[in-house]
């Protein structure tokens, strides 16, 4: 019994010391990994900020194309609706139902 009272606490202390050492090593590795990730994220952010002008030009171009296509579609639909309205008026004047 005296042997167990001496052996078990010693084993537990050794296991705790090993666990603390492993956790310290893992913590250091995690810090190094986070530093590399932060460096990569900074590089990506710098490269994206250099492309902001290009993306704003593309955005402006698509807005202008959208405005032009909206104007064309509006003009075509107005022309078509005027043609149908004229046909109905002509049919009504001749006495036929629209």
Backbone torsions as a table, in degrees:
resi	resn	phi	psi	omega
1	UNK	NA	-37.5	177.9
2	UNK	-64.2	-34.4	178.7
3	UNK	-62.9	-44.1	179.6
4	UNK	-66.0	-35.9	178.8
5	UNK	-65.9	-26.3	178.3
6	UNK	-93.0	-38.8	-173.2
7	UNK	-74.2	-45.8	-176.4
8	UNK	-63.6	-46.8	176.8
9	UNK	-62.3	-35.9	178.8
10	UNK	-65.2	-43.3	177.1
11	UNK	-62.3	-42.1	179.0
12	UNK	-63.8	-41.3	178.2
13	UNK	-63.0	-42.2	179.5
14	UNK	-63.9	-44.1	179.6
15	UNK	-63.9	-40.2	179.5
16	UNK	-66.3	-40.9	179.4
17	UNK	-63.7	-43.7	177.7
18	UNK	-62.7	-42.9	179.4
19	UNK	-62.5	-41.4	179.4
20	UNK	-65.2	-42.2	178.9
21	UNK	-62.9	-44.8	178.9
22	UNK	-61.8	-43.3	179.5
23	UNK	-64.7	-37.3	178.0
24	UNK	-64.9	-44.0	179.4
25	UNK	-63.3	-44.1	178.6
26	UNK	-63.5	-37.9	177.6
27	UNK	-63.6	-42.3	178.7
28	UNK	-65.0	-42.6	177.9
29	UNK	-62.4	-39.9	179.6
30	UNK	-65.3	-39.8	178.9
31	UNK	-65.0	-42.6	178.0
32	UNK	-63.0	-40.5	179.1
33	UNK	-64.5	-42.8	178.6
34	UNK	-64.7	-36.1	176.3
35	UNK	-62.8	-42.6	178.1
36	UNK	-65.1	-40.8	179.3
37	UNK	-63.9	-41.1	178.2
38	UNK	-63.5	-38.6	178.6
39	UNK	-65.4	-43.0	178.5
40	UNK	-64.8	-42.3	179.2
41	UNK	-62.7	-37.9	177.2
42	UNK	-64.8	-41.5	178.2
43	UNK	-63.7	-43.7	179.7
44	UNK	-63.5	-42.1	179.5
45	UNK	-63.1	-39.7	179.0
46	UNK	-65.4	-42.0	179.5
47	UNK	-67.4	-38.5	178.1
48	UNK	-67.4	-36.6	179.5
49	UNK	-67.8	-28.7	177.0
50	UNK	-72.4	-20.0	179.3
51	UNK	-93.1	-2.0	-178.6
52	UNK	-59.5	-39.3	178.7
53	UNK	-63.2	-42.2	178.5
54	UNK	-62.1	-44.6	-179.6
55	UNK	-67.4	-34.1	178.5
56	UNK	-69.2	-35.0	176.6
57	UNK	-65.7	-43.8	178.5
58	UNK	-62.5	-40.7	179.1
59	UNK	-63.6	-43.5	178.3
60	UNK	-62.6	-43.2	179.5
61	UNK	-61.9	-45.5	180.0
62	UNK	-66.0	-35.5	176.0
63	UNK	-62.5	-43.5	-179.9
64	UNK	-66.3	-42.3	178.1
65	UNK	-62.0	-40.5	178.6
66	UNK	-63.9	-41.9	179.0
67	UNK	-64.3	-42.1	-179.9
68	UNK	-65.2	-44.7	-179.8
69	UNK	-65.6	-36.8	176.4
70	UNK	-63.1	-41.6	179.7
71	UNK	-65.2	-41.9	179.4
72	UNK	-64.6	-45.0	-179.9
73	UNK	-63.3	-40.1	178.8
74	UNK	-64.2	-43.6	-179.9
75	UNK	-64.5	-43.1	179.9
76	UNK	-65.5	-43.2	-179.5
77	UNK	-67.6	-35.9	176.0
78	UNK	-65.0	-41.9	178.9
79	UNK	-62.7	-45.0	179.7
80	UNK	-64.3	-42.6	-179.9
81	UNK	-66.6	-35.0	177.0
82	UNK	-65.6	-38.3	178.4
83	UNK	-62.6	-43.9	-179.8
84	UNK	-69.1	-35.4	178.5
85	UNK	-66.6	-40.2	178.8
86	UNK	-64.3	-41.1	179.6
87	UNK	-63.9	-39.4	179.0
88	UNK	-65.3	-41.8	179.5
89	UNK	-64.3	-40.8	178.8
90	UNK	-65.0	-39.9	178.4
91	UNK	-65.8	-39.4	179.0
92	UNK	-66.3	-37.7	-179.6
93	UNK	-68.3	-32.5	179.6
94	UNK	-80.8	-5.0	177.7
95	UNK	93.9	2.4	178.9
96	UNK	-91.4	158.1	179.3
97	UNK	-80.1	147.2	-178.7
98	UNK	-80.7	NA	NA
